[in-house]
Amino acid sequence: MKTKNQNFKKLIFRLYELCLKVNLVESRIVQEYKNEQMRCPVHLSLGQEAVAAAMGCIMKKNDFVFSGHRSHAHYIVKNGSINKMIAELYGKKSGCSKGHGGSMHLVDEKVNFMGSTAIVSNSIPVGVGYALGNQIKKRKSNTFIFFGDGAVEEGVFYESLNFSILKNLNIVFICENNKYSVYSHMHLRQPKNRQIYKLSQSIGIPSYKINSTDPLNIFQKVNNKLKKKKKGPIFFEIKTFRNVEHCGPSNDDNLNYRSKSEINYWKKNNFFKIFKRKKITKYLDIKNKEIIKNKIQKNIDIAFLNAKK
């Protein structure tokens, strides 16, 4: 019983640490972006921290990751270097893509973060191809592919999923559904009441929907399904909320493309408030929380200092 409680405490600690790390890095980018030294567009994950943090606690060291234009969080939770990522945003040779990629083209083979691409849905077929290579090489690893709801409107999405089930590839498809492609709601882009996970399900892939921004809840649901999965692809549609504009560091709630009730609902359900509401922060005393925050903040300060040299 004691070991079980210790493991749970470690999990809570790690989930909180990853959520906070993503949040603090992205928040610092918001502060610094106005200085116009980052010569690339940025797509931030503020509001979407829980999905990445949960996956970061699930992914193993030998697993591979592919992502899209909103990739900072996925890179961070795969143990990517904050120093290298920030350097990349500043176009420095010390960046994870040697300064050539910028925010949307992060690559770091040292942590098996195999790449992110700016073209919507383009990382899906690349990730599927890589998973095929892993199968041929008999690697015992999963390939995690992250994408948004807009990616399911591209033809290559269906082709890739179809190929993955035909070849029974070990892929974890993660659709982060924040409902909006820039300013357009899903109902304006897709048939009303369409369920994204059912598109994958219809192809024959075990598919699940998670309507939560609770990192612990996401972790438990995904982890339980992965434990039962022996081989082949699996698909998760996870509802989430983008806290800032589609591209850039600003808040765009004044444009009124999202209702106030929708905005308020999701802001009441961010990871900070969920941790507090569920009273699981009792596993993190004030001293521990401050230690976590100070350590992350110090690394962020160093990363920006180095990038500006």
N, C-alpha and C positions, 0 to 999 in steps of 0.2 A: 504493500500500500504506500509505503514511504517512497519507494522508487517511482511509482506511478505519479505521485504528487510532485516529485522532483522533475520528472520529465515534462509534466504539464507546466510547471513553473518556467522551465527552460524554453518551452514553446511560446508561452506568453511573452517572455523576455525578448525572444527573437522576433516575433511578430511586431511587437511594439518598436523594437530597434529599427527594423526595416521600414515600417510605415513612417517613422520619424525621420529616418535618413532620406528617403525619397522626398518627403515634405520639406525638409530644411534645405536640401540641395536645390529643389525647384523654386522655393521661395527666395533663395539667394540669387538665382538667375533672374527672377522678376525684378529684384532690386538693382542688379548690375546692368541689365539689358539696355536701360535708358542711356547709358554712357556710350553706346554705339561702338563698342570695341569687339562685340561678337558679330562677325560678318556672315551670319547665317540666320535663317528663320528658325524659330523654336516652337515645338508643339509640346506643351507641358502636361504632366500627369497629376496636377493638383486636383484633389477630389477623387482620384482613381488609385490612391496608394494601396488600398486594401487588397485588390486583386493581385498586384505585383508582389506584395509582402507574403501573401498566402502561398503563391507559387514559389517564391524564394525559399520557403520552408519545406517545400515538397521536392524541388529539383535537386538532383544529386550532382556531384562534381563532374561525373562523366556524361551527364546529359548535355544536349546541344540546344541552343536558342536562336530563333529567328524572329525578327520584329518588323514593324512598319515605321511610319514617320514619327509616331509618339512612343519613342523607345527608351528614353532616359531611365524610367523606373525599372524596366526589364533588365537593362544593363547593370544597374546598381544592385538589384537583388541577386544577380548571378555572380556576385562578388567582383564586379567590375571596379576598376580604380577610379575614384572620384577625381583624382589628380589628372589622369589621362583623359577623362571625359570632358572636364572643364577646359583643359588645354586644347582639345579638339574643337570646342565651340569658339575658341579664340584663334583657330587656324594655325596652331603651333606644331612643329615637328614632333614634339613630345606627346602629341595627342594619340589616342588609340587607333586612329586611322591616318596618322602622320600629318594631320592638318588638312588633308584633302577632302574629307567627307563632311565635316560639320555635324550639326545636331541630328540630321536624318540618316546619316550613313556611318553609324558606329560599328566597328569591327574589333574584336579582341579575342583572338584564337587561344590565348593563354587561359582564359576562363570559359572557353567553348561558347562564347557569344559570337556566332558566325556571321552576323550581319543584319542590318536594318536598311530598308529602302524607302525612298520617297514616293514611289509609284504605288497607288492604292492596290492592295492585294498581291503585289509582286513578290513579297517574301513567302507567300504560301507555296507556289510551285517550286521555288528554290529550296525551301525547307523539306518539301516532299521528296525532291531529288536527292537531297543530302541523306534523308532517312533511308532511301533505297540503297545508297552507298554504304550506310551503316549495316544494313541487312546483308548485303553482299560480303562485307568484311567481317560479318558475324560479331559485331559489337553489341554488347549488352547494355544498351542505353536508349533513352527516349529522346525524341526531338520535339521540343516545345515551340509551337508557332503562334505568335500573338498577332491579332488584327482587330479592327473595329467593325462596327455594323455596316459601314459603307462598303467594306471589302466583299460582302456577300452579294453585292449587285454586279460583280464582275464575272464574266464567263469562266475565267481561269479558276475561280473558287470551286465551281462544280467539277471541272475537269480534274483538279488536284485531289478533291475528296474522293472522287470516283476511282482514281488511280491508287490512292492510299488503301482503300478497302480491297481492291482487286489484288494488290500485292501484300496485303495484311501487314502494313508497315507500322512500326512502333512510334506513333505520333500522338501528341497531346495538342489538339487544336483549342486555342483559347480565344473566344470572341468577346472582347470588352465592349458591351453594348451601352453606349451613353445616349443613344437614341437620335443623335444629331450628326449630320454630315455638314459641317460648317454651321449654317443656320437652318437647314432643312430637316424637319422631323421625319422619322421613318414613315409615317402615314402619308407623307407627300411623295415619297420615293418608292414605296413598296405597297403591295396590296394590304388593305386594312386588316388588322388582327393577325397578320403573319407572325409565326413564331420561328425565329431563326434556327433554333436547335432542331426543329422538326424538318427543316430542309436537309440537314445532315442525317437525321434519323431515317428519312425516306431513301437515302442512298445505301443504308445498311450499317451505318456507323452508330455504336452506342452513344447516345447524345442526351445531355442533361442541361436544365436551366437552373441557375442560382440567382435568386432575386434578393441580393443582400450586399451591403457594404461593410459587413462585419468580418474582419480578417480571420477570426477564429472559426466562424461559421463556414466561410469559403474554404478554409484549409481542411476542416473536418469532412465536408461533403466531397471535395475533390479527392482527398487522400483515401477515403473509404472506397470510392469507385475505382481508383487506380489499383488499390490492393486486390480488388476482385478481378481486375482485368489481367488476363494471362498474356495475351499478345494482340497486336493489331492497333488500329487507330481508335481514339476516343475524342469526343467533342463536348466542350462546355461553353454555354452562353451565359455570361455573367453580367448582370445589370450593374451599371455604375453611373457616375455623374462627373462631367467635366466642369471644374470650378472656375476656369478662366476661358478666354476666347479660344477659338479653334487653333489659330496660329498667332503667337505673340504672348506677351506677358500681362496684358491688361484684362480687366473685368469688363464684360460686355452685356451685363444684365440690363443696361439702359436701352438696348435695342429691342427689348420686349418680344423676342422670338421664343422665350420660355416664360411660362406664367410664374407669378410670385409664389403661388402655392407649391409649384414644383420645385422652385429654387429653395424655398424654406424647408420643404420636406427633406431634401437631400442634405442640406446644411445641418439639419438636426441629426442626421445619420452619418456624419463623418466619423472617421475612425477614433478621433479623440473622444467624442461624446459617447460613442458605443462602448469603448473601453471603460469609461467612467460609469455609464448607466448599468452595465452588466457587473460592475463591482469586481472586475478581474484585475483592476490596477492594485488590488490588495496584495497581489503577487509581486508588485513592483513598488517598493517603498520609495519615499520621496528622495532619499539619498541615491538609490539606484537610478531613478529617472534622471536626476541631475547629472550623474556620472555619464549615462548614455548620451544625453544631450550635449554635454560639454565636449565629450570625445568626438562626436560627429561634427560639432561646430568648429572645433580646432582643425580637423581634417579639411573642412570646407574652406576655412580661412587660408590655410596653406595652399590649397588647390588654386584659389583665385589669385593669391599673391604670386605664385609661380607662373600662372598663365599670363599675367600682366607684365612680366619682365621683358 
